[in-house]
Amino acid sequence: MISSIRNWFTPAPDSYAAQSVRKGKSPWVDAVHLLWSVWVFVTPIFDHYTWTWALFTLLSYPIFLLLYAKCCVASRKSTQVYALAMIALALALMPWYPSGLTYFVFGCVMLRGCLLGFRTYMATLLALNLTCLMEAWLLHYAWQAVVSIPLMTFIIGMVTAAEKMSDQKDAELQLSHEEVRRLAATAERERIGRDLHDLLGHTLSLITLKLELSRKLFDRDSEAARRELEEAERVARHALAEVRAAVTGIRSTDLAAELASARLLLESSAVHLDYGNLPDSLPLDVERALALVIREATTNIHRHAVASEASVRFVRTAEKLEMQISDNGRGGLSAHGNGVSGMCERVRALGGQMQIDSPPHRGTRLLVSVPLRVQQEASRTPAEPTPPASQDGYTRSFA
């Protein structure tokens, strides 16, 4: 029971509470807005306190607190349900409980946390306030209440809308800072690669010198010539190991850069992207193809999915690499539309397969499987014989 309650109040990745935690704030910081609910207890001052008011407060206020908490911890897609429930509670109590108008104001404000554009939100506020005004007029409410409630909801709604847009800009700026740091790290790796290249030039000069010396010693001292050849082979293998390590580090940034760009794109549309550890030492053509698939998939999520969460996961074995891209959007993705055909062609060109599971209203899951050994063998042309073990690294370093 306790575990179920804890899970029910666990903040969703795109909720108000989760955003506060990511900013380094306490998840309880949004509870300060509950101080405005003091109007529930102040309203009877203008008339008088009654046992009816006390009973309705005792029954409705805990429900209001529960709905407010869910608005703070639920995903943006679900917030609309709890905000509208708060408004419905207020409208249902109006015939007997004027203090319930405070619930109406809270519901209108919390509705801004949904996936609504500014114009849609303001139109929704207008419709809800007209409904409230009509009910207040039929119930013969005082004109002060009839005028003040719509005025208050529109003012607070516009303030919270401005705050939300400011928070989105701050989030985009933070991601831009992360992008700058990533680009700086990439530039540093490229600089290290250039330094290794300069060092390799010196190493190759040394190898050339030893080979020339061994050629001159071949007729006079075959043993000395053999030692020079062995030394040249040792130097070449050492240099090859350094170059492979540097190239692997630089190549791995392509996929990381695409995922960073995808997170920046999705955060701008209120979609939280989560991805795990990235695979390393991938063939260059595989990495580029997967990066393009990620780009196309995240673009589809941004434009069509109406999602709040997305994830990218990698599972690598000796034979293949699997990549799964999923979201919790509306689903119903066509296998021949929205760029899916292009993704399939890229995966098939690598000898892999792509599966799509997109039931309506249940999100989309895209699974890509690419064989790695096939890619390594396909990189060699049929006319090119497989180099022997002693020359494998030296031959590939100049390919």
C-alpha positions as CSV (number, residue, x, y, z in Angstrom):
1,M,0.0,0.0,0.0
2,I,2.8,2.4,1.0
3,S,4.8,1.5,-2.1
4,S,1.8,2.2,-4.3
5,I,1.2,5.6,-2.8
6,R,4.9,6.4,-3.2
7,N,4.8,5.4,-6.8
8,W,1.7,7.4,-7.4
9,F,3.4,10.5,-6.1
10,T,6.8,9.9,-7.8
11,P,7.5,13.0,-10.0
12,A,7.4,12.4,-13.8
13,P,10.5,13.5,-15.7
14,D,8.7,16.5,-17.2
15,S,6.7,17.5,-14.1
16,Y,7.0,20.7,-12.1
17,A,8.7,18.9,-9.2
18,A,11.2,17.2,-11.5
19,Q,12.1,20.5,-13.1
20,S,12.7,22.0,-9.6
21,V,15.0,19.1,-8.7
22,R,17.0,19.6,-11.9
23,K,17.4,23.2,-11.0
24,G,18.8,22.2,-7.6
25,K,15.7,23.2,-5.7
26,S,13.6,21.3,-3.3
27,P,10.7,19.3,-4.8
28,W,8.5,21.0,-2.1
29,V,9.2,24.5,-3.4
30,D,5.9,24.5,-5.4
31,A,4.0,24.0,-2.1
32,V,4.6,27.7,-1.3
33,H,1.8,28.6,-3.7
34,L,-0.7,26.9,-1.4
35,L,-0.5,30.0,0.8
36,W,-3.0,31.5,-1.6
37,S,-5.5,28.9,-0.5
38,V,-6.0,31.0,2.6
39,W,-8.9,32.6,0.8
40,V,-10.8,29.4,1.4
41,F,-10.8,30.3,5.1
42,V,-11.1,34.1,4.6
43,T,-14.1,34.2,2.3
44,P,-16.7,33.6,5.1
45,I,-15.5,36.8,6.8
46,F,-17.5,38.8,4.3
47,D,-20.7,36.9,5.4
48,H,-20.4,34.5,8.4
49,Y,-19.0,31.1,9.3
50,T,-21.5,28.3,9.4
51,W,-21.4,24.5,10.1
52,T,-22.2,24.0,6.4
53,W,-19.0,25.9,5.4
54,A,-17.0,23.9,7.9
55,L,-18.3,20.6,6.6
56,F,-17.7,21.4,3.0
57,T,-14.2,22.7,3.8
58,L,-13.4,19.5,5.8
59,L,-14.5,17.3,2.8
60,S,-13.2,19.4,-0.2
61,Y,-9.9,20.8,1.0
62,P,-8.1,17.4,1.3
63,I,-9.3,16.6,-2.3
64,F,-8.0,20.0,-3.4
65,L,-4.6,19.3,-1.8
66,L,-4.4,15.9,-3.5
67,L,-5.2,17.3,-6.9
68,Y,-2.7,20.1,-6.5
69,A,0.0,17.6,-5.5
70,K,-0.8,15.5,-8.6
71,C,-0.6,18.7,-10.8
72,C,3.0,19.2,-9.5
73,V,4.2,15.6,-9.9
74,A,2.3,14.4,-12.9
75,S,3.6,14.6,-16.5
76,R,2.4,17.5,-18.6
77,K,0.2,15.3,-20.5
78,S,-1.7,14.2,-17.4
79,T,-1.7,17.5,-15.6
80,Q,-4.7,18.6,-17.6
81,V,-6.9,15.9,-16.0
82,Y,-6.1,17.0,-12.5
83,A,-6.4,20.7,-13.2
84,L,-9.8,20.2,-14.9
85,A,-10.9,18.0,-11.9
86,M,-10.0,20.9,-9.6
87,I,-12.1,23.3,-11.7
88,A,-15.0,20.8,-11.8
89,L,-14.8,20.5,-8.0
90,A,-15.2,24.3,-7.7
91,L,-18.1,24.5,-10.1
92,A,-19.9,21.6,-8.4
93,L,-19.5,23.3,-5.0
94,M,-20.6,26.8,-6.0
95,P,-24.3,26.4,-5.1
96,W,-23.4,25.8,-1.4
97,Y,-19.8,26.8,-1.0
98,P,-18.5,30.2,-2.3
99,S,-15.0,29.4,-0.9
100,G,-14.8,26.9,-3.7
101,L,-14.0,29.7,-6.1
102,T,-10.5,29.6,-4.8
103,Y,-10.2,26.0,-6.2
104,F,-11.4,27.4,-9.6
105,V,-8.5,30.0,-9.6
106,F,-6.0,27.3,-8.7
107,G,-7.3,24.9,-11.4
108,C,-7.1,27.6,-14.1
109,V,-3.5,28.4,-13.1
110,M,-2.4,24.8,-13.0
111,L,-3.9,24.2,-16.4
112,R,-1.0,26.2,-17.8
113,G,1.3,23.3,-17.0
114,C,-0.3,21.2,-19.8
115,L,0.9,20.8,-23.3
116,L,-1.0,23.9,-24.4
117,G,0.1,26.8,-26.5
118,F,-0.4,30.3,-25.2
119,R,-3.3,31.1,-27.4
120,T,-5.0,27.8,-26.7
121,Y,-4.5,28.4,-23.0
122,M,-6.1,31.8,-23.1
123,A,-9.0,30.6,-25.2
124,T,-9.5,27.8,-22.6
125,L,-9.4,30.3,-19.8
126,L,-12.1,32.4,-21.6
127,A,-14.4,29.5,-22.0
128,L,-14.0,28.3,-18.3
129,N,-14.6,31.8,-17.0
130,L,-17.7,32.3,-19.1
131,T,-19.0,29.1,-17.6
132,C,-18.2,30.2,-14.1
133,L,-19.7,33.6,-14.7
134,M,-22.9,32.1,-16.0
135,E,-23.3,29.8,-12.9
136,A,-22.5,32.7,-10.6
137,W,-25.1,34.9,-12.3
138,L,-27.7,32.1,-12.0
139,L,-26.9,31.6,-8.3
140,H,-27.1,35.4,-7.6
141,Y,-23.5,35.8,-6.5
142,A,-22.4,39.3,-5.5
143,W,-21.1,41.3,-8.5
144,Q,-17.7,41.7,-6.8
145,A,-17.1,38.0,-7.0
146,V,-18.4,37.8,-10.6
147,V,-15.9,40.5,-11.7
148,S,-12.9,39.6,-9.5
149,I,-12.6,35.9,-10.3
150,P,-12.2,36.2,-14.1
151,L,-9.8,39.2,-13.6
152,M,-7.7,37.3,-11.1
153,T,-7.5,34.1,-13.3
154,F,-6.4,36.0,-16.4
155,I,-3.8,38.1,-14.6
156,I,-2.3,35.1,-12.7
157,G,-2.6,33.0,-15.9
158,M,-0.6,35.5,-17.9
159,V,2.0,35.8,-15.2
160,T,2.5,32.0,-15.0
161,A,2.6,31.8,-18.8
162,A,5.4,34.4,-18.8
163,E,7.3,32.5,-16.1
164,K,6.9,29.2,-18.0
165,M,8.3,30.7,-21.2
166,S,11.2,32.2,-19.2
167,D,11.9,28.8,-17.7
168,Q,11.9,27.2,-21.2
169,K,14.4,29.8,-22.4
170,D,16.6,29.1,-19.3
171,A,16.5,25.4,-20.1
172,E,17.4,26.0,-23.7
173,L,20.3,28.3,-22.5
174,Q,21.5,25.6,-20.1
175,L,21.5,23.0,-22.9
176,S,23.3,25.5,-25.1
177,H,26.0,25.8,-22.4
178,E,26.3,22.0,-22.4
179,E,26.6,22.1,-26.2
180,V,29.4,24.6,-25.9
181,R,31.2,22.4,-23.4
182,R,30.8,19.4,-25.7
183,L,32.1,21.3,-28.7
184,A,35.1,22.5,-26.6
185,A,35.8,18.8,-25.6
186,T,35.5,17.8,-29.3
187,A,37.9,20.5,-30.3
188,E,40.3,19.3,-27.6
189,R,40.2,15.7,-28.9
190,E,40.8,16.9,-32.4
191,R,43.8,18.9,-31.2
192,I,45.1,15.8,-29.6
193,G,44.6,13.9,-32.8
194,R,46.6,16.5,-34.7
195,D,49.4,16.3,-32.1
196,L,49.4,12.5,-32.5
197,H,49.6,13.0,-36.3
198,D,52.6,15.2,-35.8
199,L,54.2,12.6,-33.6
200,L,53.4,9.9,-36.1
201,G,55.2,11.9,-38.8
202,H,58.3,11.7,-36.7
203,T,57.7,8.0,-36.1
204,L,57.3,7.3,-39.8
205,S,60.6,9.2,-40.5
206,L,62.3,6.9,-37.9
207,I,60.8,3.8,-39.6
208,T,61.9,5.0,-43.0
209,L,65.5,5.6,-41.7
210,K,65.7,2.1,-40.2
211,L,64.4,0.5,-43.4
212,E,67.0,2.3,-45.4
213,L,69.7,1.2,-43.0
214,S,68.5,-2.4,-43.1
215,R,68.6,-2.3,-47.0
216,K,72.2,-1.0,-46.9
217,L,73.2,-3.7,-44.3
218,F,71.4,-6.5,-46.1
219,D,74.5,-7.6,-48.2
220,R,77.2,-6.9,-45.6
221,D,75.5,-7.8,-42.3
222,S,72.2,-9.7,-42.6
223,E,71.9,-10.1,-38.8
224,A,72.1,-6.3,-38.2
225,A,69.6,-5.7,-41.1
226,R,67.2,-8.2,-39.4
227,R,67.5,-6.3,-36.1
228,E,66.8,-3.0,-37.8
229,L,63.7,-4.5,-39.5
230,E,62.5,-5.9,-36.1
231,E,63.0,-2.5,-34.5
232,A,61.1,-0.8,-37.3
233,E,58.2,-3.2,-36.9
234,R,58.1,-2.6,-33.2
235,V,58.0,1.2,-33.6
236,A,55.2,0.9,-36.3
237,R,53.1,-1.3,-34.0
238,H,53.5,1.2,-31.1
239,A,52.5,4.1,-33.3
240,L,49.5,2.2,-34.7
241,A,48.2,1.5,-31.2
242,E,48.3,5.3,-30.4
243,V,46.6,6.2,-33.6
244,R,43.8,3.7,-33.1
245,A,43.1,5.0,-29.6
246,A,43.0,8.6,-30.8
247,V,40.7,7.8,-33.8
248,T,38.4,5.8,-31.6
249,G,38.0,8.7,-29.2
250,I,37.3,11.2,-31.9
251,R,34.8,9.0,-33.8
252,S,32.8,8.3,-30.7
253,T,31.8,12.0,-30.6
254,D,29.6,11.8,-33.7
255,L,26.9,9.9,-31.9
256,A,27.2,11.9,-28.7
257,A,26.9,15.1,-30.7
258,E,23.7,13.9,-32.4
259,L,22.2,12.9,-29.1
260,A,23.1,16.3,-27.5
261,S,21.4,18.0,-30.5
262,A,18.4,15.7,-30.1
263,R,18.0,16.6,-26.5
264,L,18.2,20.3,-27.3
265,L,15.5,19.9,-29.9
266,L,13.1,17.9,-27.8
267,E,13.5,20.0,-24.6
268,S,12.3,23.0,-26.7
269,S,9.0,21.1,-27.2
270,A,8.7,19.9,-23.5
271,V,9.9,16.4,-24.2
272,H,12.4,14.9,-21.8
273,L,15.0,12.7,-23.6
274,D,16.9,10.1,-21.7
275,Y,19.7,8.0,-23.1
276,G,22.1,5.6,-21.6
277,N,25.8,4.8,-22.1
278,L,27.0,5.1,-25.7
279,P,28.8,2.2,-27.5
280,D,32.4,2.8,-28.3
281,S,34.7,1.7,-31.2
282,L,31.9,1.5,-33.7
283,P,32.7,1.3,-37.5
284,L,32.5,4.8,-38.9
285,D,29.7,4.0,-41.4
286,V,27.6,2.4,-38.7
287,E,28.0,5.3,-36.4
288,R,27.1,7.9,-39.0
289,A,24.0,5.9,-40.1
290,L,22.8,5.5,-36.5
291,A,23.3,9.2,-36.0
292,L,21.1,10.0,-39.0
293,V,18.4,7.6,-37.8
294,I,18.4,9.3,-34.4
295,R,18.1,12.7,-36.1
296,E,15.1,11.6,-38.2
297,A,13.4,9.8,-35.2
298,T,13.7,12.7,-32.8
299,T,12.5,15.1,-35.5
300,N,9.4,12.9,-35.9
301,I,8.9,12.9,-32.1
302,H,9.2,16.7,-32.0
303,R,6.8,17.3,-34.9
304,H,4.2,14.5,-34.6
305,A,4.3,12.4,-31.4
306,V,2.8,14.9,-28.9
307,A,5.0,13.1,-26.3
308,S,6.4,14.1,-22.9
309,E,9.2,11.5,-22.6
310,A,11.6,9.8,-25.0
311,S,14.5,7.5,-24.7
312,V,17.4,6.0,-26.7
313,R,19.1,2.8,-25.5
314,F,22.0,0.7,-26.9
315,V,22.8,-2.9,-26.4
316,R,26.0,-4.2,-28.0
317,T,27.3,-7.8,-28.4
318,A,30.2,-9.2,-30.4
319,E,27.9,-9.9,-33.4
320,K,25.5,-7.0,-33.5
321,L,24.4,-3.6,-32.1
322,E,20.8,-2.9,-31.1
323,M,19.4,0.6,-30.7
324,Q,15.9,1.3,-29.4
325,I,14.2,4.7,-29.7
326,S,10.9,5.0,-27.9
327,D,8.4,7.7,-26.8
328,N,5.1,7.9,-24.9
329,G,3.3,9.9,-27.6
330,R,0.1,9.2,-29.5
331,G,1.6,6.4,-31.7
332,G,0.0,5.3,-34.9
333,L,3.2,6.0,-36.9
334,S,3.0,4.8,-40.5
335,A,5.7,2.5,-41.8
336,H,5.9,4.5,-45.0
337,G,5.7,8.0,-43.8
338,N,7.3,10.7,-41.7
339,G,10.8,9.8,-42.9
340,V,10.6,6.1,-41.9
341,S,11.4,4.9,-45.4
342,G,14.6,6.8,-45.4
343,M,15.6,5.3,-42.0
344,C,14.8,1.8,-43.3
345,E,17.0,2.3,-46.3
346,R,20.0,3.4,-44.2
347,V,19.6,0.4,-41.9
348,R,19.3,-2.0,-44.8
349,A,22.4,-0.6,-46.4
350,L,24.3,-1.8,-43.3
351,G,22.8,-5.2,-43.6
352,G,20.6,-4.6,-40.6
353,Q,16.9,-4.6,-39.8
354,M,14.5,-2.0,-38.3
355,Q,11.2,-2.8,-36.6
356,I,8.4,-0.3,-35.6
357,D,5.8,-0.9,-32.9
358,S,3.4,2.1,-32.9
359,P,-0.1,1.2,-31.6
360,P,-2.4,4.2,-31.5
361,H,-2.3,6.2,-28.2
362,R,0.4,4.0,-26.8
363,G,3.6,5.6,-28.0
364,T,6.1,4.4,-30.6
365,R,9.1,2.0,-30.3
366,L,11.7,1.8,-33.0
367,L,14.2,-1.1,-32.8
368,V,17.3,-1.1,-35.1
369,S,19.6,-4.1,-35.2
370,V,22.9,-3.9,-37.2
371,P,25.4,-6.8,-37.5
372,L,29.0,-5.6,-36.6
373,R,31.1,-8.5,-38.1
374,V,29.4,-8.1,-41.4
375,Q,30.4,-4.5,-41.5
376,Q,34.0,-5.3,-40.8
377,E,34.1,-7.9,-43.6
378,A,32.2,-5.7,-46.0
379,S,34.8,-2.9,-45.6
380,R,37.3,-5.0,-47.6
381,T,36.9,-5.3,-51.3
382,P,36.9,-8.8,-52.9
383,A,40.0,-8.0,-54.9
384,E,41.9,-7.0,-51.8
385,P,43.4,-10.0,-49.9
386,T,43.2,-10.1,-46.2
387,P,46.5,-8.9,-44.8
388,P,48.5,-11.2,-42.6
389,A,48.4,-10.7,-38.8
390,S,51.9,-9.1,-38.8
391,Q,50.9,-6.4,-41.2
392,D,47.2,-5.9,-40.4
393,G,47.6,-2.8,-38.3
394,Y,50.2,-1.2,-40.7
395,T,48.0,-1.7,-43.8
396,R,44.8,-0.3,-42.2
397,S,46.6,2.8,-40.9
398,F,47.2,4.0,-44.4
399,A,43.8,2.9,-45.8
